[in-house]
């Protein structure tokens, strides 16, 4: 970029920086810690990630300093120079994001044309991006020796992204996911940095294909590039990394509170839905072996010829009745829904209606594009049009009428068996025609939005939607999973950095397929994966047809017994996880966290890939290597108690922990009070009447949340809050601090080292009294 900075115009909250080349930059002050950087390059300016006006009235000053123009808020300082260079500092003058003054040196430039052809012919991966394309641009930032990178959703690889490069382009990726893969199903273009220990964030709100190189190409810079679109990114500040993450979720939205049973165990396999008898047999297995479960998933076989919004009545004689019968047994059914609609002119109403109304994606010549997915020839809804989303949402009522608990969206990258959809297909961005190149990355996002709206309208309950493909902000509508992983140890290892990165990227409810989807699991791998997933919000075992069965009873007695123990333990922690999700809706911070999010000033945690935290009080250190029965565990600052034997350890040290196959290394921060759920087989719709709280340490306090766990009445104040405390002298306090929901717990137990205390609810005084 070139151009002399000649001045500025200040029209609160936007400062327009004026350049001689006419390419003005706009600094848009959203809050003291969020500033948007925008250059209009002729593309539409609407955002799919951000809904509503997020501006807060913010005091700022802008001044011409001679060699630069300076914008200053209470938290950030932006200095603008000639040639469109921007440097960003925190309020104390620490550099955060500085434009690089040199030139890029692409690695491929070291190859002559002959060798470029040779390595490409051999199938090697080299970066040969066509920078001459008309819409291409890049933003290059200086890289400090002590600078670490996090976020970017579930890109395969390690927690710390420094030294790697990634694409933002949703791909149906069926091969092994590892750190050399540049992208899979989701594009979440938010990155967080720690520069010399000082946190910041950058969110690039551009739906076109884009790329991050985070120091792979050169140790002196990192860069973002895009194939088209406006220059549109947000500078995110904050005193801590948690503040920066909260600023991102403030912009793009928090994950809404789910129905409580969503936190229960979920069993799935491609092949269960070949008949109602098969599904019933799986439910029988859970009863026979005394295993808790809340959801069984139905993959594509339940449909009539893979047609969306159909249910094969030769496999399920009376689907609605069967779903109701399963619900009586405490098990909900979750059907899959694919993005491709079968091309079928013989009475298939979804296809015919979409054709009649012109709702499907078109070729440049105006004919309907036909791809190929599970039903064979298929067409794709143009979800960028509001009327198409409304149409899709209307048909989602089909599942609600059947009694299904939600909608599981798949193949929504969008995927086609014939390869990637052509980039010049005609889509719509609202009422404006555009191309697949712009709308590809938000296809799954918009399908999830439509499914959420449809289920909410049809049921009045909190929708349970799952999606494989996503964009920034999809967390407002949908839970996600990491896609088609494999039953290999490296994918168990990958799960922790993937899920904690997703948490930092806004997705508080996410999961992996426990045991692995593709290939064949082993008893040891399945056991360790289940242990590692104890606190993962989406707690689902899923496997591919034709692979080894991986239901808990499919292996030896030891595996079954350990599986049962951890399922029961999970249900004990469900009230705590529900509290954490309620906290997330208020704070914007995830449930499952990398240690660096809570301890960003501790250099020892910046590259820990095999531990995670739940909130701020629980540390989980799973076994993720085959044949391992002990491991090193790093404990951050504070005092920590071994969950299993109450042994106490000081933090900021690494300890050796024994972990036989039945043991998950698990630590609770000393002086923590936690809710301890009742032992149940299913999470019922009926309210619980008894709750227990367990003290880990000598004293502690806890705020607990309670609502009906199903609908949106809590948004109107229909919820309760409880304050439970144990003082250092052993005195126990139980208070109902907010009473908006009926009924309350009739009895509360508090378990301490000094004994078990019982409190009964007195309706007359709306308070809890210590039982005699």
Secondary structure, 3 states (H helix, E strand, C coil): CCCCEEEEEEECCEEEEEECCCCCEEEEEEECCEEEEEECCCCCCCCCCCCCCCCCCCCCEEEECCCCEEEECCCEEEEECHHHCEEEEECCCCEEEEECCCCCCCHHHHCCHHHHHHHHHCCCCCCCCCCCCCCCEEEEEECCCCEEEEECCCCCCCCCCCCCEEEECCCCCCCCCCCCCCCCCEECCEEEEEECCEEEEEEECCCCCEEEECCCCCCCEEEEEECCCCEEEEEECCCCHHHHHHHHHHHHCCCCCCCHHHHCCEECCCCHHHCHHHHHHHHHHHHHCCCCCCEEEECHHHCCCCCCCCCCCCCCCCHHHHHHHHHHCCCEEEEEEECEEECCCCCCHHHHHHHHHCCECECCCCCECCEEECCEEEEEECCCCHHHHHHHHHHHHHHHHHCCCCEEEECCCCCCCCCCCCCCCEEEECCEEEEHHHHHHHHHHHHHHHHHHHHHHHHCECCCEEECCEECCHHHCCEEECCCCECCHHHHHHHHHHHHHHHHCCCCCEECEECCCECCCCHHHHHHHHHHCCCCCCCEECCCCCCCCCCHHHCCHHHHHHHHHHHHHHHHHHHHHHHHHHHHHHHCCCCEECHHHHCCCCHHHCCCCCCEEECCCEEEECCCCCCCCEEEEEECCCEEEECCCCCEEECCEEEEEECCCCCCEEEEECCEEEEECCCCCCCCCCCCCEEEEEEECCCEEEEEEECCCCECHHHHCCCEEEEEEECCCCCEEEEEEEECCCCCCCEEEEEECCEEEEEEEECCCCEEEECC
